Amino acid sequence: MSKGKPWNHAEILRENMSKHTPGPWITKDRKDGLMNIYHADGVQDVALCAKPADALLIVAAPALLEALKWYADNAINMLNHPENYRANDSHVRKARAAIRQATP
């Protein structure tokens, strides 16, 4: 960013959002009542939350993103060819599991 130019918040968000820590993520309670969120490797810090419901949603974010990407890529085909998809399809099960993980 050049000196004297105003910050372009949308540009900063786009750049940083593409560099997120890949999942899976886990939570760990702290003595002060907050919750740390780490990568499952236990090394990389992801976030710090005061509310357990927020921590659940953040931890579920990688699975929710994966499910949403699949549905976004396949939505038109699903509408045009519903016979190719079943209610217990593995992608439906993964999406439902991610939603359960994010919901208190």
Contacts in CASP RR format, 6 or more apart in sequence:
PFRMAT RR
TARGET T0000
AUTHOR 0000-0000-0000
METHOD contacts of the structure
MODEL  1
MSKGKPWNHAEILRENMSKHTPGPWITKDRKDGLMNIYHADGVQDVALCA
KPADALLIVAAPALLEALKWYADNAINMLNHPENYRANDSHVRKARAAIR
QATP
1 7 0 8 1.000
21 39 0 8 1.000
21 44 0 8 1.000
21 46 0 8 1.000
22 39 0 8 1.000
22 62 0 8 1.000
23 39 0 8 1.000
23 40 0 8 1.000
23 62 0 8 1.000
24 39 0 8 1.000
24 40 0 8 1.000
24 59 0 8 1.000
24 62 0 8 1.000
24 63 0 8 1.000
25 37 0 8 1.000
25 38 0 8 1.000
25 39 0 8 1.000
25 40 0 8 1.000
25 46 0 8 1.000
25 58 0 8 1.000
25 59 0 8 1.000
25 61 0 8 1.000
25 62 0 8 1.000
26 37 0 8 1.000
26 38 0 8 1.000
26 39 0 8 1.000
26 40 0 8 1.000
26 42 0 8 1.000
26 59 0 8 1.000
27 35 0 8 1.000
27 36 0 8 1.000
27 37 0 8 1.000
27 38 0 8 1.000
27 49 0 8 1.000
27 55 0 8 1.000
27 56 0 8 1.000
27 59 0 8 1.000
28 35 0 8 1.000
28 36 0 8 1.000
28 37 0 8 1.000
28 38 0 8 1.000
29 35 0 8 1.000
30 36 0 8 1.000
33 50 0 8 1.000
34 48 0 8 1.000
34 49 0 8 1.000
34 50 0 8 1.000
35 48 0 8 1.000
35 49 0 8 1.000
35 50 0 8 1.000
35 52 0 8 1.000
35 55 0 8 1.000
36 45 0 8 1.000
36 47 0 8 1.000
36 48 0 8 1.000
37 45 0 8 1.000
37 46 0 8 1.000
37 47 0 8 1.000
37 48 0 8 1.000
37 49 0 8 1.000
37 55 0 8 1.000
37 58 0 8 1.000
37 59 0 8 1.000
38 44 0 8 1.000
38 45 0 8 1.000
38 46 0 8 1.000
39 46 0 8 1.000
46 58 0 8 1.000
47 55 0 8 1.000
47 58 0 8 1.000
49 55 0 8 1.000
49 58 0 8 1.000
52 104 0 8 1.000
53 104 0 8 1.000
56 101 0 8 1.000
56 102 0 8 1.000
56 103 0 8 1.000
56 104 0 8 1.000
57 102 0 8 1.000
59 101 0 8 1.000
59 102 0 8 1.000
60 98 0 8 1.000
60 99 0 8 1.000
60 101 0 8 1.000
60 102 0 8 1.000
61 102 0 8 1.000
63 94 0 8 1.000
63 97 0 8 1.000
63 98 0 8 1.000
63 101 0 8 1.000
64 98 0 8 1.000
64 99 0 8 1.000
64 102 0 8 1.000
66 94 0 8 1.000
66 98 0 8 1.000
67 91 0 8 1.000
67 94 0 8 1.000
67 95 0 8 1.000
67 98 0 8 1.000
70 91 0 8 1.000
70 94 0 8 1.000
70 95 0 8 1.000
71 78 0 8 1.000
71 91 0 8 1.000
71 95 0 8 1.000
74 91 0 8 1.000
77 84 0 8 1.000
78 84 0 8 1.000
78 85 0 8 1.000
85 92 0 8 1.000
86 92 0 8 1.000
END
